[in-house]
């Protein structure tokens, strides 16, 4: 009711003025990089796994052998949405579309202004000729339920949408400081137990927790991080992020590129200089996404991974970050 504000007028105009296209050549995809970066920087909370550094590192490494399929949206001559996919042939299933970096990433919402998200879904559906299906393994509940499913129902495409595992978030803005966080989240016995474990760990030697956030700082620790993962349960169960040589190469390049834009953080815990635990996280505009954590099984009784995670959460609270995101998982911690 009443006269709309300038902001609402802009939204209405954008809704009727969004055009879409599909990019299917690597040359066009790389030509889009600068505009992509500008769009990403303009958004309040874009998907960290579709940052330009993630997508273009993937294109230059793991994605080299794949054909690209980028769905884009424009308005008034400027980029307002990108949803990057690639073509993949699955035996017995046929030709499919998978999200870019799906071998490593953990979230596949498009990078777009809110008014362009529906247009991207419709454009994807309209360009599926020649594909048996499109696979989107991990989406936020809001995008899946508010944008994707209503659009797919309208288009009458067969689809399956279900929650696989919960997505856990810590709303850091609820806490004034780290002390209020621990007092709220943990009971007295748990806090006492954590202090006891920290003391026991310190008895093993000089304990240090550090933040690595530049390419220069991260590089010398990468071989040690790989060796630590090899000794962990993740390596035994083939769940390690450095398991394959091509994945190690991808992550080395990725962390270098993300560090240049201050979008990655590696926290390490050492005892007498020996790496005991590490945590890799990706930085959003006001959030932190915990991508991987590994600890030395020799020190499992002292919970070094959990102590390092608390150190990481404390750092996020001190920085004024709004969210610590565990992403979608069913791990006990």
GUMIZA-99143 format. One line per field, with one value per residue (C-alpha): residue number from 1; residue in one letter; chain; x, y, z. Coordinates in nm, 4 decimals, padded with zeros to 6 digits. Example, Ala and Ser with C-alpha at 12.3 -4.5 7.8 and 13.67 -1.06 7.14 Angstrom:
2
n: 1; 2
res: A; S
chain: A; A
east: 01.2300; 01.3670
north: -00.4500; -00.1060
up: 00.7800; 00.7140
//
This chain:
333
n: 1; 2; 3; 4; 5; 6; 7; 8; 9; 10; 11; 12; 13; 14; 15; 16; 17; 18; 19; 20; 21; 22; 23; 24; 25; 26; 27; 28; 29; 30; 31; 32; 33; 34; 35; 36; 37; 38; 39; 40; 41; 42; 43; 44; 45; 46; 47; 48; 49; 50; 51; 52; 53; 54; 55; 56; 57; 58; 59; 60; 61; 62; 63; 64; 65; 66; 67; 68; 69; 70; 71; 72; 73; 74; 75; 76; 77; 78; 79; 80; 81; 82; 83; 84; 85; 86; 87; 88; 89; 90; 91; 92; 93; 94; 95; 96; 97; 98; 99; 100; 101; 102; 103; 104; 105; 106; 107; 108; 109; 110; 111; 112; 113; 114; 115; 116; 117; 118; 119; 120; 121; 122; 123; 124; 125; 126; 127; 128; 129; 130; 131; 132; 133; 134; 135; 136; 137; 138; 139; 140; 141; 142; 143; 144; 145; 146; 147; 148; 149; 150; 151; 152; 153; 154; 155; 156; 157; 158; 159; 160; 161; 162; 163; 164; 165; 166; 167; 168; 169; 170; 171; 172; 173; 174; 175; 176; 177; 178; 179; 180; 181; 182; 183; 184; 185; 186; 187; 188; 189; 190; 191; 192; 193; 194; 195; 196; 197; 198; 199; 200; 201; 202; 203; 204; 205; 206; 207; 208; 209; 210; 211; 212; 213; 214; 215; 216; 217; 218; 219; 220; 221; 222; 223; 224; 225; 226; 227; 228; 229; 230; 231; 232; 233; 234; 235; 236; 237; 238; 239; 240; 241; 242; 243; 244; 245; 246; 247; 248; 249; 250; 251; 252; 253; 254; 255; 256; 257; 258; 259; 260; 261; 262; 263; 264; 265; 266; 267; 268; 269; 270; 271; 272; 273; 274; 275; 276; 277; 278; 279; 280; 281; 282; 283; 284; 285; 286; 287; 288; 289; 290; 291; 292; 293; 294; 295; 296; 297; 298; 299; 300; 301; 302; 303; 304; 305; 306; 307; 308; 309; 310; 311; 312; 313; 314; 315; 316; 317; 318; 319; 320; 321; 322; 323; 324; 325; 326; 327; 328; 329; 330; 331; 332; 333
res: X; X; X; X; X; X; X; X; X; X; X; X; X; X; X; X; X; X; X; X; X; X; X; X; X; X; X; X; X; X; X; X; X; X; X; X; X; X; X; X; X; X; X; X; X; X; X; X; X; X; X; X; X; X; X; X; X; X; X; X; X; X; X; X; X; X; X; X; X; X; X; X; X; X; X; X; X; X; X; X; X; X; X; X; X; X; X; X; X; X; X; X; X; X; X; X; X; X; X; X; X; X; X; X; X; X; X; X; X; X; X; X; X; X; X; X; X; X; X; X; X; X; X; X; X; X; X; X; X; X; X; X; X; X; X; X; X; X; X; X; X; X; X; X; X; X; X; X; X; X; X; X; X; X; X; X; X; X; X; X; X; X; X; X; X; X; X; X; X; X; X; X; X; X; X; X; X; X; X; X; X; X; X; X; X; X; X; X; X; X; X; X; X; X; X; X; X; X; X; X; X; X; X; X; X; X; X; X; X; X; X; X; X; X; X; X; X; X; X; X; X; X; X; X; X; X; X; X; X; X; X; X; X; X; X; X; X; X; X; X; X; X; X; X; X; X; X; X; X; X; X; X; X; X; X; X; X; X; X; X; X; X; X; X; X; X; X; X; X; X; X; X; X; X; X; X; X; X; X; X; X; X; X; X; X; X; X; X; X; X; X; X; X; X; X; X; X; X; X; X; X; X; X; X; X; X; X; X; X; X; X; X; X; X; X; X; X; X; X; X; X; X; X; X; X; X; X; X; X; X; X; X; X
chain: A; A; A; A; A; A; A; A; A; A; A; A; A; A; A; A; A; A; A; A; A; A; A; A; A; A; A; A; A; A; A; A; A; A; A; A; A; A; A; A; A; A; A; A; A; A; A; A; A; A; A; A; A; A; A; A; A; A; A; A; A; A; A; A; A; A; A; A; A; A; A; A; A; A; A; A; A; A; A; A; A; A; A; A; A; A; A; A; A; A; A; A; A; A; A; A; A; A; A; A; A; A; A; A; A; A; A; A; A; A; A; A; A; A; A; A; A; A; A; A; A; A; A; A; A; A; A; A; A; A; A; A; A; A; A; A; A; A; A; A; A; A; A; A; A; A; A; A; A; A; A; A; A; A; A; A; A; A; A; A; A; A; A; A; A; A; A; A; A; A; A; A; A; A; A; A; A; A; A; A; A; A; A; A; A; A; A; A; A; A; A; A; A; A; A; A; A; A; A; A; A; A; A; A; A; A; A; A; A; A; A; A; A; A; A; A; A; A; A; A; A; A; A; A; A; A; A; A; A; A; A; A; A; A; A; A; A; A; A; A; A; A; A; A; A; A; A; A; A; A; A; A; A; A; A; A; A; A; A; A; A; A; A; A; A; A; A; A; A; A; A; A; A; A; A; A; A; A; A; A; A; A; A; A; A; A; A; A; A; A; A; A; A; A; A; A; A; A; A; A; A; A; A; A; A; A; A; A; A; A; A; A; A; A; A; A; A; A; A; A; A; A; A; A; A; A; A; A; A; A; A; A; A
east: 00.0000; 00.1121; 00.3822; 00.6720; 01.0181; 01.3010; 01.4483; 01.1260; 01.0869; 01.4388; 01.3537; 01.0388; 01.2293; 01.5051; 01.2579; 01.1204; 01.4571; 01.6687; 01.7946; 01.9730; 02.2257; 02.4400; 02.8175; 02.9562; 03.3147; 03.6127; 03.7166; 03.3849; 03.4026; 03.7474; 03.6370; 03.3669; 03.6116; 03.6399; 03.2622; 03.2142; 03.4524; 03.2676; 02.9324; 03.0661; 03.2089; 02.8760; 02.6702; 02.6063; 02.6498; 02.7526; 02.8287; 03.1965; 03.2317; 03.1439; 03.3794; 03.5757; 03.8859; 03.7097; 03.5560; 03.8582; 04.1041; 03.8833; 03.8711; 04.2510; 04.3027; 04.0350; 03.8048; 04.0560; 03.9171; 03.5489; 03.3150; 03.1721; 02.8055; 02.7735; 02.4199; 02.4345; 02.1871; 02.2262; 02.0341; 02.1027; 02.4225; 02.5720; 02.6154; 02.3676; 02.3907; 02.6187; 02.5528; 02.8577; 02.8200; 03.0153; 02.9235; 02.9936; 02.9249; 02.8089; 02.8116; 02.4577; 02.3086; 02.4169; 02.5204; 02.4745; 02.5389; 02.7287; 02.8147; 03.1614; 03.4091; 03.1639; 03.4636; 03.5672; 03.3045; 03.0303; 02.7604; 02.6113; 02.3720; 02.4204; 02.6031; 02.3305; 02.1250; 01.7984; 01.5917; 01.8003; 01.7921; 01.4601; 01.5684; 01.8819; 01.6762; 01.4398; 01.7316; 01.8939; 01.5700; 01.5190; 01.8652; 01.8681; 01.8253; 02.0827; 02.1268; 01.9750; 01.9771; 02.1385; 02.2758; 02.2830; 02.4013; 02.4216; 02.2023; 02.0851; 01.7349; 01.6170; 01.7289; 01.6016; 01.2580; 01.1948; 01.3401; 01.4348; 01.1370; 00.8580; 01.0227; 01.0660; 00.7029; 00.5916; 00.8045; 00.6761; 01.0214; 01.0617; 01.2764; 01.3697; 01.4384; 01.5205; 01.7255; 02.0343; 02.2087; 02.1526; 02.3450; 02.4790; 02.5454; 02.6712; 02.5096; 02.8076; 02.6240; 02.4299; 02.7427; 02.9191; 03.2540; 03.4127; 03.3479; 02.9739; 02.9854; 03.1464; 02.9221; 02.6115; 02.7109; 02.8882; 02.7831; 03.0199; 03.1392; 03.2213; 03.4135; 03.6079; 03.6822; 03.8105; 04.0395; 04.1720; 04.2432; 04.4223; 04.6418; 04.7189; 04.8153; 05.0481; 05.2245; 05.3388; 05.5364; 05.5081; 05.1558; 05.0913; 04.7836; 04.8387; 04.6464; 04.7904; 04.6192; 04.8746; 05.0062; 05.3595; 05.2548; 05.0421; 05.2816; 05.5473; 05.2795; 05.0961; 05.3269; 05.2873; 04.9087; 04.9121; 05.1242; 04.8927; 04.5912; 04.7688; 04.7901; 04.4243; 04.1056; 04.0079; 04.2886; 04.1981; 03.8338; 03.9285; 03.7636; 04.0741; 04.0789; 04.4445; 04.3915; 04.4454; 04.7432; 04.5197; 04.3200; 04.6389; 04.7387; 04.3966; 04.3990; 04.7531; 04.6559; 04.3183; 04.4612; 04.7216; 04.4526; 04.2120; 04.4864; 04.5567; 04.1951; 04.1884; 03.9292; 04.0997; 04.2249; 04.4279; 04.4471; 04.7199; 04.7968; 05.1552; 05.3347; 05.7070; 05.6734; 05.5063; 05.1724; 04.9001; 04.5821; 04.4771; 04.1533; 04.0862; 03.8126; 03.6829; 03.5886; 03.2650; 03.1779; 03.0710; 03.0902; 03.3363; 03.2834; 03.4685; 03.5790; 03.8120; 03.9662; 04.2240; 04.4054; 04.6829; 04.5267; 04.8182; 04.6730; 04.3058; 04.2575; 04.3389; 04.0886; 04.3299; 04.0834; 03.8114; 04.0476; 04.1644; 03.8049; 03.7318; 04.0381; 03.8974; 03.5526; 03.7140; 03.8966; 03.5677; 03.3929; 03.6768; 03.6515; 03.2780; 03.1819; 02.8120; 02.8202; 03.0451; 02.9169; 02.9785; 02.8071; 02.6102; 02.7378; 02.6465; 02.9766; 02.9522; 03.1519
north: 00.0000; 00.3579; 00.4840; 00.2394; 00.3433; 00.3887; 00.0564; -00.1351; 00.0413; -00.0758; -00.4344; -00.4357; -00.2949; -00.5526; -00.8377; -00.7412; -00.6496; -00.9583; -01.1473; -01.4812; -01.6676; -01.9802; -01.9690; -02.2899; -02.2012; -02.1630; -01.8456; -01.6788; -01.8057; -01.6532; -01.3298; -01.3049; -01.3186; -00.9449; -00.8893; -01.1999; -01.0589; -00.7258; -00.8996; -01.1179; -00.8187; -00.6339; -00.9038; -00.9073; -01.2822; -01.4657; -01.8383; -01.8662; -02.1836; -01.9958; -01.7055; -01.6110; -01.7668; -02.1009; -02.1123; -01.9962; -02.2070; -02.5040; -02.4054; -02.3890; -02.7231; -02.9858; -02.8411; -02.8350; -03.1456; -03.0524; -02.8473; -02.5494; -02.4564; -02.1209; -01.9856; -01.6063; -01.3256; -00.9625; -00.6407; -00.3067; -00.4443; -00.5633; -00.9063; -00.9802; -01.3594; -01.6575; -02.0282; -02.2282; -02.5918; -02.8360; -03.1295; -03.4782; -03.8228; -04.0721; -04.4397; -04.5848; -04.2407; -04.0462; -03.6855; -03.4712; -03.1214; -03.0907; -02.7726; -02.6329; -02.7593; -03.0248; -03.2506; -03.0192; -02.7533; -02.7802; -02.5380; -02.4694; -02.1744; -01.9353; -01.6052; -01.3535; -01.0615; -01.1953; -01.0784; -01.2845; -01.6212; -01.7373; -01.6307; -01.8459; -02.1519; -02.1010; -02.0517; -02.3714; -02.5657; -02.4197; -02.5267; -02.8897; -03.0350; -03.3086; -03.3673; -03.6511; -03.4607; -03.1890; -03.2766; -03.0225; -03.2053; -02.9224; -02.6131; -02.3830; -02.4608; -02.1077; -02.1285; -02.4846; -02.4236; -02.0591; -02.0448; -02.3792; -02.5988; -02.3473; -02.2810; -02.6508; -02.7211; -02.4474; -02.5883; -02.9428; -03.0950; -03.4198; -03.3462; -03.4760; -03.2410; -03.3741; -03.2804; -03.4994; -03.3819; -03.0836; -02.7612; -02.6307; -02.2622; -02.0782; -01.7340; -01.5482; -01.2163; -01.3569; -01.3404; -01.0332; -01.2129; -01.5575; -01.6013; -01.5491; -01.7997; -02.0777; -02.0021; -02.0344; -02.3311; -02.5524; -02.6660; -02.6349; -02.9967; -02.9589; -02.6353; -02.8032; -03.1024; -02.8779; -02.6941; -03.0265; -03.1433; -02.8185; -02.8674; -03.2265; -03.1127; -02.8475; -03.1174; -03.2715; -02.9598; -02.6003; -02.5602; -02.2862; -02.1969; -01.9764; -01.8230; -01.8513; -01.6203; -01.5282; -01.7455; -01.6996; -01.8247; -02.1169; -02.2611; -02.4115; -02.5818; -02.7509; -03.0576; -03.0997; -03.0712; -03.3471; -03.5707; -03.5062; -03.6028; -03.9255; -04.0267; -03.9497; -04.1543; -03.9425; -04.0881; -04.4419; -04.3867; -04.1996; -03.8811; -03.6611; -03.3494; -03.4105; -03.7799; -03.7552; -03.5847; -03.3726; -03.2595; -03.1578; -02.9504; -02.7893; -02.6964; -02.5606; -02.3262; -02.2473; -02.1416; -01.9295; -01.7497; -01.7155; -01.5836; -01.3049; -01.1900; -01.2568; -01.5335; -01.8279; -01.8982; -02.1925; -02.2372; -02.4676; -02.6216; -02.7279; -02.8978; -02.8163; -02.7135; -03.0398; -03.0021; -03.1690; -03.0219; -02.7906; -02.6305; -02.4811; -02.2198; -01.9926; -01.6345; -01.4773; -01.1101; -01.1650; -01.5416; -01.8281; -02.1675; -02.4526; -02.6673; -02.9247; -03.0156; -03.2858; -03.3907; -03.6320; -03.9543; -03.9863; -03.6869; -03.7813; -03.7951; -03.4239; -03.3226; -03.0951; -03.0547; -02.9309; -02.6955; -02.5540; -02.5112; -02.3060; -02.0938; -02.0386; -01.9464; -01.7024; -01.5376; -01.5020; -01.3452; -01.0979; -00.9998; -00.9393; -01.2151; -01.2976; -01.6704; -01.9710; -02.2226; -02.5965; -02.6497; -02.9669; -03.2640; -03.5268; -03.5450; -03.5847; -03.2714
up: 00.0000; -00.0572; -00.2865; -00.3283; -00.2188; -00.4651; -00.3534; -00.4235; -00.7597; -00.8489; -00.7545; -00.9678; -01.2629; -01.2173; -01.2120; -01.5527; -01.6992; -01.6306; -01.9345; -01.9267; -02.1384; -02.1267; -02.1706; -02.3170; -02.4014; -02.1722; -02.3536; -02.2683; -01.9113; -01.8570; -02.0243; -01.7568; -01.4643; -01.3955; -01.4030; -01.1902; -00.9281; -00.9245; -00.8787; -00.5980; -00.4111; -00.4385; -00.2639; 00.1107; 00.1656; -00.1531; -00.1619; -00.0626; -00.2707; -00.5877; -00.5271; -00.8414; -00.6841; -00.6315; -00.9785; -01.1753; -00.9772; -01.0586; -01.4288; -01.4383; -01.2626; -01.1948; -01.4603; -01.7455; -01.9116; -01.8825; -02.1013; -01.9148; -01.8852; -01.7068; -01.6693; -01.6382; -01.5803; -01.6862; -01.6350; -01.8013; -01.9489; -01.6201; -01.4709; -01.1898; -01.1604; -01.2322; -01.1824; -01.2995; -01.4136; -01.6272; -01.8503; -01.7229; -01.8676; -01.6056; -01.7040; -01.7094; -01.6396; -01.9465; -01.9934; -01.6849; -01.5568; -01.2287; -01.0381; -01.0918; -00.8308; -00.7118; -00.6408; -00.3583; -00.2808; -00.0191; -00.1348; -00.4773; -00.4497; -00.7437; -00.7025; -00.7823; -00.6629; -00.5108; -00.8088; -01.0536; -00.8783; -01.0241; -01.3726; -01.3387; -01.2401; -01.5343; -01.7748; -01.6494; -01.7045; -02.0507; -02.1648; -02.0579; -02.4062; -02.4504; -02.0780; -01.8800; -01.5522; -01.3448; -01.0015; -00.7178; -00.4072; -00.1516; -00.1371; 00.1370; 00.2565; 00.1709; -00.1924; -00.2381; -00.0886; -00.1788; -00.5307; -00.6842; -00.5938; -00.6784; -01.0145; -01.0957; -01.0079; -01.2439; -01.5253; -01.4619; -01.4738; -01.2773; -00.9753; -00.6343; -00.3461; -00.0033; 00.2986; 00.3166; 00.6331; 00.8628; 00.8237; 01.1518; 01.2187; 01.5247; 01.5386; 01.6814; 01.7011; 01.9971; 02.2116; 02.3475; 02.3709; 02.3754; 02.7490; 02.6994; 02.4121; 02.6181; 02.9170; 02.6959; 02.4811; 02.7375; 03.0813; 03.3818; 03.3508; 02.9801; 03.0414; 03.3230; 03.1002; 02.8189; 03.0616; 03.1879; 02.8325; 02.7531; 03.0630; 02.9651; 02.6160; 02.7571; 02.9598; 02.6295; 02.5378; 02.4220; 02.2786; 02.0250; 01.8216; 01.5191; 01.2322; 00.8801; 00.6340; 00.3702; 00.0889; 00.2270; 00.5723; 00.4458; 00.1837; 00.4183; 00.6293; 00.3409; 00.3235; 00.7011; 00.6677; 00.4063; 00.6326; 00.9262; 00.7179; 00.6148; 00.9805; 01.0506; 01.0198; 00.7183; 00.5090; 00.6105; 00.5101; 00.1914; 00.3164; 00.3123; 00.0969; 00.0005; -00.0783; -00.4553; -00.6164; -00.8410; -00.5370; -00.3558; -00.6573; -00.6672; -00.2975; -00.3124; -00.5955; -00.4384; -00.1027; -00.2761; -00.4793; -00.1862; 00.0421; -00.2071; -00.1546; 00.2241; 00.1824; 00.3505; 00.7010; 00.8258; 01.2020; 01.3336; 01.6718; 01.7366; 02.0257; 02.0313; 01.6672; 01.5620; 01.3815; 01.5904; 01.4367; 01.1585; 01.0463; 00.7025; 00.6770; 00.4035; 00.4816; 00.3650; 00.3993; 00.7610; 00.7967; 00.8339; 00.6662; 00.8380; 00.5452; 00.6973; 01.0305; 01.1068; 01.4247; 01.5185; 01.6564; 01.9009; 02.0874; 02.0529; 02.4317; 02.4598; 02.1859; 01.9934; 01.7058; 01.9381; 02.1223; 01.7885; 01.6754; 01.9880; 01.9101; 01.5613; 01.6957; 01.9400; 01.6504; 01.4579; 01.7590; 01.8071; 01.4391; 01.4700; 01.2290; 01.2318; 01.1485; 01.2076; 00.9532; 00.9942; 00.6565; 00.5964; 00.7887; 01.0421; 01.2272; 01.6042; 01.6937
//
